[in-house]
């Protein structure tokens, strides 16, 4: 019998135009990035570059950004990307801290994927004729492997690596001309992904799951490395892959062909541009891993309109994991595709005209920062939407329980009144309404960097004192 589970996540407007302001957030970013630039001039240029990436300019190359900044030539921006003294890896690390401070969640998902950057000629670092999902065919392009982060408050790009085909790593003279480090060896896309995931976990990023498409799921060494941690994952696999079903290896396409028409569960893989993405799902137990508290499954997604359109995933997770949670993680893989589309369309992720290895990393890192700012602004709007749902008028006749005998918690009666506090520090508890589903704030990313407070005001439109959040 087929069961149906409706999606519970609210539909939230993610349009950039719905978010007001952002100047204070730019000031916060400048404060965060200042320690990574020894001189004032490159620091100021980096901030001007960020503002240009966030501008409405049609293209975000150095010439257009110079025009937006009021410069007559792009030389200052070209110097920033090529020769100025600053470390894009350290700036990437600060980006990671910034995003997790605003979006971090214990149920977070790390999402692996790659995207193509079409190029002309053969001098741009890593450029070669290779398959690009962006173009949908083999093209002359660069391929960047990215690690995204998805949580209930939003999704953004955490890390990046430029893929170098073997024709590049085998030609050291060509690598030197593009500024590629001498010790850079050939690494497959799954190996690059493993390096980024390892860095992310070493930084203490909260993530319960890892997901990715079949480029990464087909790599058994990547799956075994994740299991050795142990780290839960939902990784897509192609029909050519083999899995252990029972005591023998079976090719995935053979298993899919033998699946019956009955026994599927209708579940949403999350909301898309046209609403919930409904599919039929089922999963089969695979050979048990070494740890008896963990299990493997083959998760199968089937199109509701075309039963022959099926996608398979290998799942590694604790025994008590529910099908619904695995489906949610599988669906979160689309967040990185959405990030690519938005970052290319809104902040010029692919509009660079640099050829060097260093230039690529610097532009991509600053574009990731620009996209992170937009994500954090949207996260504030989403948090405000969640708070509105919390602040619902109590049913007629209902009342908050009193925290002390004879003393009732009550809202401020006039706009000038001081609101009753929701909580008090270590000195003692204050009169307060019952717990409204609030969670503790994450600690600051480092000792000298604090969360930028949102401007708040108090109102009584919902019958109790509610905080209305304003993005400044």
C-alpha positions as CSV (number, residue, x, y, z in Angstrom):
1,X,0.0,0.0,0.0
2,X,1.4,3.4,-0.9
3,X,1.7,6.0,1.8
4,X,1.9,9.8,1.4
5,X,3.8,12.2,3.5
6,X,3.4,15.9,2.8
7,X,6.3,18.3,3.0
8,X,6.4,20.4,6.2
9,X,8.8,23.1,5.2
10,X,7.2,26.5,4.5
11,X,7.5,28.1,1.1
12,X,9.6,31.2,1.6
13,X,10.3,34.0,-0.9
14,X,14.0,33.9,-1.7
15,X,14.0,36.7,-4.2
16,X,16.9,39.2,-3.6
17,X,14.5,42.1,-4.1
18,X,12.6,41.0,-1.1
19,X,15.5,41.8,1.2
20,X,16.2,45.4,2.2
21,X,19.5,47.0,3.1
22,X,22.7,45.3,3.8
23,X,25.2,48.2,4.4
24,X,25.8,47.1,8.0
25,X,26.5,43.6,6.8
26,X,29.1,44.9,4.4
27,X,30.8,46.8,7.3
28,X,30.9,43.5,9.2
29,X,32.5,41.7,6.3
30,X,35.1,44.4,5.9
31,X,35.9,44.1,9.6
32,X,36.3,40.3,9.2
33,X,38.5,40.5,6.1
34,X,40.8,43.3,7.3
35,X,43.3,41.0,9.1
36,X,44.0,39.1,5.9
37,X,45.3,42.2,4.0
38,X,48.5,43.7,5.3
39,X,48.1,46.9,3.4
40,X,45.0,49.2,3.2
41,X,45.0,49.6,-0.6
42,X,44.3,45.9,-1.4
43,X,41.8,45.7,1.4
44,X,39.9,48.6,0.0
45,X,40.1,47.2,-3.5
46,X,38.8,43.8,-2.2
47,X,35.8,45.6,-0.7
48,X,35.2,47.6,-3.9
49,X,35.4,44.3,-5.8
50,X,32.7,42.8,-3.5
51,X,30.5,45.8,-4.0
52,X,30.9,45.6,-7.7
53,X,30.0,41.9,-7.7
54,X,26.8,42.8,-5.8
55,X,26.0,45.7,-8.2
56,X,23.5,45.5,-11.0
57,X,26.3,45.5,-13.6
58,X,25.4,43.2,-16.5
59,X,28.8,41.5,-16.4
60,X,31.2,41.3,-13.4
61,X,34.6,41.3,-15.1
62,X,37.4,43.8,-14.2
63,X,36.4,46.3,-16.8
64,X,32.8,46.5,-15.7
65,X,33.6,46.5,-12.0
66,X,36.1,49.3,-12.6
67,X,33.3,51.3,-14.3
68,X,31.0,50.7,-11.4
69,X,33.7,51.8,-8.9
70,X,34.4,55.0,-10.9
71,X,37.9,53.9,-12.2
72,X,39.0,54.6,-15.7
73,X,41.0,51.4,-16.0
74,X,40.7,47.9,-14.6
75,X,44.4,47.7,-13.6
76,X,43.7,48.0,-9.8
77,X,41.3,45.1,-9.8
78,X,43.6,43.1,-12.1
79,X,46.4,43.7,-9.6
80,X,44.2,42.5,-6.7
81,X,43.5,39.2,-8.5
82,X,47.0,38.6,-9.8
83,X,49.8,40.1,-7.7
84,X,48.5,41.8,-4.5
85,X,49.6,40.1,-1.2
86,X,46.8,38.2,0.3
87,X,45.9,34.6,0.8
88,X,42.6,33.3,-0.7
89,X,42.8,30.2,1.5
90,X,42.7,32.2,4.7
91,X,39.9,34.4,3.3
92,X,38.1,31.1,2.4
93,X,38.5,29.9,6.0
94,X,36.9,33.2,7.3
95,X,34.0,32.7,4.8
96,X,33.4,29.3,6.3
97,X,33.3,30.7,9.8
98,X,31.0,33.5,8.7
99,X,28.5,31.1,7.0
100,X,28.4,28.6,9.8
101,X,27.9,31.4,12.4
102,X,24.8,32.5,10.5
103,X,23.5,29.2,8.9
104,X,25.1,26.4,11.0
105,X,22.7,23.7,12.1
106,X,23.3,20.2,13.6
107,X,21.2,18.8,10.8
108,X,23.3,20.6,8.1
109,X,24.2,18.8,4.8
110,X,27.5,19.1,2.9
111,X,26.8,19.0,-0.8
112,X,29.4,18.1,-3.4
113,X,29.2,19.0,-7.1
114,X,31.1,20.6,-9.9
115,X,30.3,23.3,-12.4
116,X,31.9,24.3,-15.7
117,X,33.4,27.7,-16.8
118,X,33.5,27.9,-20.6
119,X,36.8,29.2,-22.0
120,X,38.4,30.1,-25.3
121,X,42.0,29.0,-25.9
122,X,44.2,26.7,-23.9
123,X,46.1,29.1,-21.6
124,X,43.6,29.4,-18.7
125,X,44.6,27.1,-15.8
126,X,42.9,23.7,-16.2
127,X,41.1,24.6,-19.4
128,X,40.7,21.6,-21.7
129,X,38.0,19.9,-23.8
130,X,36.0,18.0,-21.2
131,X,32.4,17.4,-20.3
132,X,30.6,20.3,-18.7
133,X,27.3,19.9,-17.1
134,X,26.8,23.7,-17.6
135,X,26.9,23.2,-21.4
136,X,25.6,19.6,-21.3
137,X,28.3,18.4,-23.6
138,X,32.1,18.3,-24.1
139,X,33.4,21.9,-24.4
140,X,36.7,23.7,-23.8
141,X,36.2,24.8,-20.2
142,X,37.5,24.9,-16.7
143,X,35.9,22.7,-14.1
144,X,35.5,23.8,-10.5
145,X,34.6,21.3,-7.8
146,X,32.6,22.9,-5.0
147,X,31.4,22.0,-1.5
148,X,28.1,23.6,-0.5
149,X,26.3,23.8,2.8
150,X,22.6,23.5,3.3
151,X,20.5,24.1,6.4
152,X,17.0,25.2,7.2
153,X,18.1,28.9,6.9
154,X,19.7,28.7,3.5
155,X,22.5,27.3,1.4
156,X,25.8,28.7,0.2
157,X,29.2,27.6,-1.1
158,X,31.8,26.7,1.5
159,X,34.9,25.6,-0.5
160,X,36.3,25.2,-4.0
161,X,39.0,23.5,-5.9
162,X,40.1,23.8,-9.6
163,X,40.2,20.5,-11.4
164,X,43.3,19.9,-13.4
165,X,43.1,17.2,-16.2
166,X,46.1,15.0,-16.6
167,X,47.2,16.8,-19.8
168,X,47.9,19.7,-17.5
169,X,49.6,17.9,-14.6
170,X,51.8,16.0,-17.1
171,X,53.1,19.3,-18.6
172,X,55.0,21.1,-16.0
173,X,56.1,24.0,-18.3
174,X,52.4,24.7,-19.0
175,X,51.6,24.6,-15.3
176,X,54.4,27.1,-14.5
177,X,53.1,29.5,-17.2
178,X,49.6,29.4,-15.5
179,X,51.1,29.8,-12.0
180,X,50.1,26.3,-10.9
181,X,52.2,25.2,-7.8
182,X,55.0,22.8,-8.6
183,X,53.7,20.3,-6.1
184,X,50.2,20.1,-7.5
185,X,49.6,16.6,-8.8
186,X,46.7,15.1,-10.6
187,X,43.6,14.5,-8.4
188,X,40.3,13.1,-9.5
189,X,37.1,15.1,-8.7
190,X,36.2,12.7,-5.8
191,X,39.7,13.2,-4.4
192,X,39.3,16.9,-4.5
193,X,35.9,16.5,-2.8
194,X,37.5,14.4,-0.1
195,X,40.1,17.1,0.6
196,X,37.4,19.8,1.0
197,X,35.2,17.6,3.2
198,X,38.2,16.8,5.4
199,X,39.1,20.5,5.8
200,X,35.5,21.2,6.7
201,X,35.2,18.6,9.4
202,X,38.7,19.6,10.7
203,X,37.2,23.1,11.2
204,X,34.4,21.7,13.3
205,X,31.6,22.5,10.9
206,X,28.2,21.0,12.1
207,X,27.0,18.7,9.3
208,X,25.1,15.4,9.8
209,X,25.1,14.3,6.2
210,X,27.2,14.4,3.0
211,X,25.5,14.1,-0.4
212,X,26.5,14.3,-4.1
213,X,25.8,13.0,-7.5
214,X,27.1,9.8,-9.1
215,X,30.5,11.3,-10.0
216,X,31.2,11.0,-6.3
217,X,28.9,8.1,-5.4
218,X,30.5,5.8,-7.9
219,X,33.9,6.3,-6.2
220,X,33.9,3.5,-3.7
221,X,37.1,4.9,-2.0
222,X,35.3,8.1,-1.1
223,X,32.4,6.1,0.3
224,X,34.7,3.9,2.4
225,X,36.5,6.9,3.7
226,X,33.3,8.5,4.9
227,X,32.2,5.2,6.5
228,X,35.6,5.0,8.4
229,X,34.8,8.3,10.2
230,X,31.8,7.3,10.4
231,X,30.0,10.0,8.5
232,X,26.4,9.5,7.2
233,X,25.9,10.0,3.4
234,X,23.4,9.8,0.6
235,X,25.4,9.5,-2.6
236,X,23.9,8.9,-6.1
237,X,25.3,6.0,-8.1
238,X,25.0,5.1,-11.8
239,X,23.5,1.9,-13.2
240,X,27.0,0.7,-13.9
241,X,28.1,0.7,-10.2
242,X,28.1,-2.4,-8.1
243,X,26.8,-2.8,-4.6
244,X,26.7,-5.8,-2.2
245,X,23.2,-7.1,-2.0
246,X,23.2,-10.0,0.5
247,X,26.5,-11.9,0.0
248,X,27.2,-11.1,-3.6
249,X,28.0,-7.9,-5.7
250,X,25.1,-6.9,-7.9
251,X,25.1,-4.2,-10.6
252,X,22.7,-1.4,-9.8
253,X,20.9,-1.4,-13.1
254,X,20.1,-5.1,-12.7
255,X,18.6,-4.4,-9.3
256,X,16.5,-1.5,-10.6
257,X,15.1,-3.7,-13.5
258,X,13.8,-6.3,-11.0
259,X,12.0,-3.9,-8.7
260,X,8.2,-4.5,-8.4
261,X,5.5,-1.9,-9.2
262,X,4.1,-2.1,-5.6
263,X,5.6,-1.0,-2.3
264,X,6.6,2.5,-3.3
265,X,6.2,5.5,-1.0
266,X,5.2,8.9,-2.3
267,X,7.4,11.6,-0.7
268,X,8.5,15.1,-1.5
269,X,12.3,15.7,-2.1
270,X,11.8,19.3,-1.2
271,X,10.3,22.4,-2.8
272,X,11.3,23.4,-6.3
273,X,10.4,26.5,-8.3
274,X,7.0,25.0,-9.0
275,X,6.3,23.6,-5.5
276,X,7.0,20.2,-3.9
277,X,9.1,17.7,-6.0
278,X,7.0,14.5,-5.6
279,X,8.5,11.2,-6.4
280,X,8.0,7.5,-5.6
281,X,10.7,6.1,-3.2
282,X,11.8,2.8,-1.8
283,X,14.9,1.4,-0.3
284,X,16.6,-2.0,0.1
285,X,19.0,-3.1,2.8
286,X,22.6,-3.8,1.5
287,X,25.4,-5.7,3.2
288,X,26.0,-4.5,6.7
289,X,29.0,-2.3,7.5
290,X,31.6,-3.2,10.2
291,X,29.9,-1.1,12.8
292,X,26.7,-2.9,13.9
293,X,25.0,0.4,14.8
294,X,25.1,1.6,11.2
295,X,23.4,0.3,8.0
296,X,23.6,0.6,4.3
297,X,20.7,0.9,1.9
298,X,20.1,1.3,-1.8
299,X,17.6,4.2,-2.1
300,X,15.6,4.4,-5.3
301,X,13.7,7.4,-6.7
302,X,11.2,6.9,-9.4
303,X,9.4,9.6,-11.4
304,X,5.7,9.7,-11.0
305,X,5.1,10.6,-14.7
306,X,7.7,8.2,-16.1
307,X,8.2,5.0,-14.1
308,X,11.3,4.1,-16.2
309,X,13.0,7.3,-15.0
310,X,14.8,6.0,-11.8
311,X,17.8,7.2,-9.8
312,X,19.7,5.2,-7.3
313,X,21.6,6.3,-4.1
314,X,23.8,4.4,-1.7
315,X,22.9,5.4,1.9
316,X,25.1,5.0,4.9
317,X,23.4,6.0,8.2
318,X,22.6,4.9,11.7
319,X,20.1,2.0,12.0
320,X,17.3,4.2,13.3
321,X,17.3,6.4,10.2
322,X,13.9,6.9,8.6
323,X,13.2,6.8,4.9
324,X,11.9,10.3,5.1
325,X,15.2,11.7,6.4
326,X,17.2,10.0,3.6
327,X,14.8,11.4,1.0
328,X,15.3,14.9,2.5
329,X,19.0,14.6,2.2
330,X,18.8,13.3,-1.3
331,X,16.6,16.2,-2.2
332,X,19.1,18.7,-0.7
333,X,21.6,18.0,-3.5
334,X,19.7,20.5,-5.7
335,X,20.7,23.3,-3.3
336,X,24.2,23.5,-4.8
337,X,22.8,23.6,-8.3
338,X,20.6,26.5,-7.1
339,X,23.7,28.1,-5.6
340,X,25.6,27.8,-8.9
341,X,22.8,29.4,-10.9
342,X,22.4,32.2,-8.4
343,X,26.1,32.9,-7.9
344,X,26.6,33.0,-11.7
345,X,23.5,35.1,-12.3
346,X,23.8,37.5,-9.3
347,X,27.4,37.9,-8.3
348,X,29.4,37.0,-11.5
349,X,30.9,33.7,-10.3
350,X,31.7,32.9,-14.0
351,X,32.4,36.4,-15.3
352,X,36.2,36.5,-14.6
353,X,38.8,37.1,-17.3
354,X,41.9,35.9,-15.4
355,X,43.9,33.0,-16.7
356,X,46.2,32.2,-13.8
357,X,45.7,29.7,-11.0
358,X,45.9,32.4,-8.4
359,X,43.5,34.7,-10.3
360,X,40.9,31.9,-10.4
361,X,41.0,31.2,-6.7
362,X,40.9,34.8,-5.8
363,X,37.9,35.7,-8.0
364,X,36.0,32.6,-7.0
365,X,36.6,33.2,-3.3
366,X,35.4,36.8,-3.5
367,X,32.4,35.8,-5.5
368,X,31.6,33.2,-2.9
369,X,31.7,35.9,-0.2
370,X,29.3,38.1,-2.3
371,X,26.9,35.2,-2.6
372,X,27.3,34.4,1.1
373,X,26.2,37.9,2.0
374,X,23.0,37.5,-0.1
375,X,22.4,34.2,1.6
376,X,22.8,35.6,5.1
377,X,20.4,38.5,4.2
378,X,17.8,35.9,3.0
379,X,18.4,33.9,6.1
380,X,17.4,36.9,8.2
381,X,14.1,37.1,6.2
382,X,13.5,33.4,6.7
383,X,14.2,33.6,10.5
384,X,11.7,36.5,10.7
385,X,9.1,34.4,8.8
386,X,9.7,31.5,11.3
387,X,9.3,33.9,14.2
388,X,6.0,35.2,12.8
389,X,4.7,31.6,12.9
390,X,5.9,31.2,16.5
391,X,4.1,34.5,17.6
392,X,0.6,33.3,17.0
393,X,-2.3,34.7,19.1
394,X,-3.2,32.2,21.8
395,X,-6.7,30.7,21.6
396,X,-9.4,32.6,23.4
397,X,-9.4,31.8,27.1
398,X,-5.8,30.5,27.0
399,X,-3.2,32.1,29.1
400,X,0.6,31.8,29.7
401,X,1.4,29.9,32.8
402,X,2.9,32.0,35.6
403,X,6.6,31.6,36.3
404,X,6.1,32.7,40.0
405,X,3.0,32.5,42.3
406,X,1.0,35.6,42.0
407,X,3.1,37.2,39.2
408,X,1.9,37.0,35.7
409,X,3.9,37.7,32.6
410,X,2.3,40.5,30.6
411,X,3.1,42.4,27.4
412,X,4.1,46.1,27.3
413,X,0.9,48.2,27.0
414,X,2.3,51.1,25.1
415,X,5.0,51.6,22.5
416,X,7.1,53.5,25.1
417,X,6.9,50.8,27.8
418,X,9.9,48.6,28.5
419,X,9.1,45.1,27.2
420,X,9.2,42.2,29.7
421,X,12.4,40.3,29.1
422,X,12.3,36.9,27.5
423,X,15.3,35.7,29.4
424,X,17.9,36.9,31.9
425,X,21.6,36.1,32.2
426,X,23.3,34.1,34.9
427,X,21.8,36.3,37.6
428,X,18.5,34.5,37.6
429,X,15.4,33.6,35.5
430,X,12.9,36.3,34.6
431,X,9.1,36.1,34.1
432,X,8.7,34.7,30.6
433,X,6.2,32.9,28.3
434,X,6.6,29.2,27.8
435,X,9.4,27.9,25.5
436,X,8.5,28.9,21.9
437,X,10.9,26.6,20.1
438,X,13.8,28.9,20.3
439,X,17.3,27.5,20.2
440,X,20.6,28.6,21.7
441,X,22.7,30.9,19.5
442,X,25.9,29.4,18.2
443,X,29.1,30.9,19.8
444,X,31.1,33.5,17.8
445,X,33.4,32.1,15.2
446,X,36.5,33.4,17.0
447,X,37.2,35.4,20.2
448,X,37.3,38.8,18.5
449,X,34.5,38.3,16.0
450,X,30.9,38.6,17.2
451,X,27.6,38.0,15.5
452,X,26.3,41.3,14.0
453,X,23.1,42.0,15.9
454,X,19.9,42.5,14.0
455,X,17.9,45.6,14.8
456,X,14.8,44.5,16.7
457,X,11.6,46.2,17.8
458,X,8.7,45.1,19.9
459,X,5.0,44.9,19.1
460,X,1.8,43.4,20.4
461,X,0.0,42.7,17.1
462,X,-0.1,39.0,17.8
463,X,-1.5,39.3,21.3
464,X,1.9,38.9,23.0
465,X,5.2,40.7,22.9
466,X,6.8,39.6,19.6
467,X,10.2,40.6,18.3
468,X,10.0,41.9,14.7
469,X,13.4,41.6,13.0
470,X,14.6,44.3,10.6
471,X,17.5,43.7,8.2
472,X,19.7,46.8,8.4
